[in-house]
Structures are given as C-alpha cells and as structure tokens.
Amino acid sequence: MQTLQDLKNLYKTDDDQWLEETLKLLKNRQFEQLDVENLIEELEELGREKKNAVASLLEKIIRHLLMYQYWTAERENNANHWEAEIYSFKTQLNRLLTTNLTHYLQDNLEMIYQSSLKYVQKKTKLQNFPTQNPYSLKDLLDPDYLPSFWEEEQK
C-alpha cells in the first residue's frame, strides 16, 4: 500500500505507475489516499489535450477548405488530395467530439479560423481569402460538405 507521500513522489518519477496506483485507489474508493493535487493537474491536462486535439483537426479542415476553394493556381493538381484530407480530418474530428467539445469549437471558431487563415496566407502568399469565417460549424463537421468554387471561377 502506497502512502500519500509515496504517491506524490511516484508522480515525479513514474507517471504511468502513478496513474495505475491512482486508478486502483479510485476503483477501491480509497479517496483519502489520493494524490488530489496531481490528480487535478492530470485531469486539467486531459481536458486541454482533448480541446487542442479537436481544435487542431478543425484548423486543418479549414486550411484545406480555404486552399480547395481559393487557391485556384493549385486546384487542378491538388483538389482531389485536399478533398480526401478534408474528409479524413472530419472523420477523425467527429470520432472525438462530445457535446462539450462541440461547444468549445463553436465558442472558439473565429479564433481557429483566424489561425487557419494566417497559415494559408503564409503557405500560398495569397490574400484573396475571406477575412471573416465563411463556414458554419455544422458544415465544417459534415463529412459530405465541400464549398463551391464555381462562383470564384466566374469572377
């Protein structure tokens, strides 16, 4: 049986073993022996990791949608690749989503768009992308949604 101090020391030296011991304590409802400070830290980090993962996938979707829709010089050679990447990222994202993570994405959609925009501007050296997000979260999560570029070609 580990003491609380042993568990705190274990956290510093072997986080996998710390996790195993913590899970045993939780399963056995030995709450008084838990290393609560480090458990809170781990849970907060888990939440950040999940948010970062879904935000990263959404950013990749937006990047590829922008290139697909507006990078006309590269469209012919890359459209199929971009479509496949968009579909793949949407599939991965939808597997990770929960109600809370969906709310997180909705609340941070404009920030994620701005980050995506900056990336594609640097990658393409173009400035013809919308400065404000033209995509709804519903469309960004829909595996079958692709924006039209027909209007862009008509200009």
C-alpha positions as CSV (number, residue, x, y, z in Angstrom):
1,M,0.0,0.0,0.0
2,Q,1.4,3.4,-1.0
3,T,1.3,6.3,1.3
4,L,0.2,9.7,0.0
5,Q,3.8,10.9,0.1
6,D,4.9,7.8,-1.8
7,L,2.3,8.5,-4.4
8,K,3.3,12.2,-4.7
9,N,7.0,11.1,-5.2
10,L,5.9,8.5,-7.7
11,Y,4.2,11.2,-9.8
12,K,7.5,12.9,-10.2
13,T,9.4,9.7,-11.2
14,D,7.0,7.4,-13.0
15,D,3.7,8.9,-14.1
16,D,2.5,5.7,-15.6
17,Q,2.9,3.8,-12.3
18,W,1.3,6.8,-10.5
19,L,-1.7,6.5,-12.8
20,E,-2.0,2.8,-12.2
21,E,-1.9,3.3,-8.4
22,T,-4.3,6.2,-8.6
23,L,-6.8,4.1,-10.6
24,K,-6.6,1.3,-8.1
25,L,-7.3,3.8,-5.3
26,L,-10.3,5.2,-7.2
27,K,-11.7,1.8,-8.0
28,N,-11.4,0.8,-4.4
29,R,-12.9,4.1,-3.3
30,Q,-9.9,4.9,-1.2
31,F,-10.3,8.6,-1.8
32,E,-8.5,9.7,1.3
33,Q,-5.3,8.2,0.0
34,L,-5.5,10.0,-3.4
35,D,-2.8,12.5,-4.5
36,V,-5.5,15.0,-5.2
37,E,-3.3,17.9,-6.3
38,N,-1.6,15.9,-9.1
39,L,-4.9,14.2,-10.0
40,I,-6.4,17.6,-10.6
41,E,-3.4,18.6,-12.7
42,E,-3.7,15.5,-14.8
43,L,-7.5,16.0,-15.3
44,E,-6.9,19.6,-16.3
45,E,-4.2,18.5,-18.8
46,L,-6.5,15.8,-20.2
47,G,-9.2,18.4,-20.8
48,R,-6.6,20.7,-22.5
49,E,-5.3,17.8,-24.7
50,K,-8.8,17.0,-25.9
51,K,-9.6,20.6,-26.7
52,N,-6.2,21.0,-28.5
53,A,-6.9,17.8,-30.5
54,V,-10.3,18.9,-31.8
55,A,-9.2,22.5,-32.4
56,S,-6.2,21.2,-34.4
57,L,-8.3,19.0,-36.6
58,L,-10.8,21.8,-37.2
59,E,-8.0,24.1,-38.1
60,K,-6.7,21.5,-40.6
61,I,-10.2,21.2,-42.1
62,I,-10.5,25.0,-42.5
63,R,-7.0,25.3,-44.0
64,H,-7.8,22.7,-46.6
65,L,-11.2,24.1,-47.4
66,L,-9.6,27.5,-48.0
67,M,-7.0,26.1,-50.3
68,Y,-9.6,24.0,-52.0
69,Q,-11.9,26.9,-52.6
70,Y,-9.5,29.8,-53.2
71,W,-6.1,28.6,-54.3
72,T,-7.0,28.4,-58.0
73,A,-3.5,28.1,-59.3
74,E,-3.1,24.8,-57.5
75,R,-6.6,23.5,-57.7
76,E,-6.3,21.3,-60.7
77,N,-3.3,19.4,-59.2
78,N,-4.4,19.3,-55.6
79,A,-8.2,19.3,-55.4
80,N,-8.5,15.5,-55.0
81,H,-5.9,15.4,-52.4
82,W,-7.5,18.3,-50.5
83,E,-10.9,16.7,-50.7
84,A,-9.5,13.4,-49.2
85,E,-7.7,15.3,-46.4
86,I,-10.9,17.3,-45.6
87,Y,-12.9,14.1,-45.4
88,S,-10.2,12.3,-43.3
89,F,-9.9,15.2,-40.8
90,K,-13.7,15.5,-40.5
91,T,-14.0,11.7,-39.8
92,Q,-11.3,11.9,-37.1
93,L,-12.8,15.0,-35.6
94,N,-16.3,13.6,-35.5
95,R,-15.0,10.5,-33.7
96,L,-13.6,12.7,-30.9
97,L,-16.5,15.1,-30.4
98,T,-18.6,15.3,-27.4
99,T,-21.3,17.9,-26.6
100,N,-18.8,19.9,-24.5
101,L,-16.1,19.8,-27.1
102,T,-18.6,20.8,-29.8
103,H,-19.5,23.8,-27.6
104,Y,-15.7,24.6,-27.2
105,L,-15.3,24.6,-31.0
106,Q,-18.3,26.8,-31.5
107,D,-17.1,29.3,-28.9
108,N,-13.6,29.3,-30.5
109,L,-14.5,29.0,-34.2
110,E,-13.4,32.6,-35.1
111,M,-10.1,32.2,-33.4
112,I,-9.5,28.8,-35.1
113,Y,-10.5,30.4,-38.4
114,Q,-8.0,33.3,-38.0
115,S,-5.2,30.8,-37.2
116,S,-6.1,28.8,-40.3
117,L,-6.3,31.9,-42.4
118,K,-2.8,33.1,-41.3
119,Y,-1.4,29.7,-42.2
120,V,-2.9,29.5,-45.7
121,Q,-1.8,33.1,-46.4
122,K,1.8,32.2,-45.5
123,K,1.6,29.0,-47.4
124,T,0.1,30.4,-50.6
125,K,1.3,34.0,-50.4
126,L,-2.2,34.9,-51.4
127,Q,-4.5,37.5,-49.8
128,N,-7.8,36.6,-51.5
129,F,-9.2,34.6,-48.6
130,P,-12.2,35.9,-46.6
131,T,-11.1,37.8,-43.5
132,Q,-14.1,36.5,-41.6
133,N,-15.0,32.9,-41.3
134,P,-17.4,31.9,-44.1
135,Y,-18.1,28.4,-42.7
136,S,-20.6,27.2,-40.1
137,L,-19.5,24.6,-37.6
138,K,-22.3,22.4,-39.0
139,D,-20.7,22.5,-42.5
140,L,-17.2,22.0,-41.1
141,L,-18.3,18.8,-39.3
142,D,-20.4,17.5,-42.2
143,P,-18.3,14.8,-44.0
144,D,-20.0,15.5,-47.3
145,Y,-19.8,19.3,-47.2
146,L,-17.4,21.0,-49.7
147,P,-17.7,24.6,-50.6
148,S,-18.3,25.6,-54.2
149,F,-15.6,27.3,-56.1
150,W,-17.7,27.8,-59.1
151,E,-18.5,31.4,-58.2
152,E,-14.9,32.2,-57.8
153,E,-14.1,31.0,-61.3
154,Q,-16.9,33.2,-62.7
155,K,-15.3,36.4,-61.3
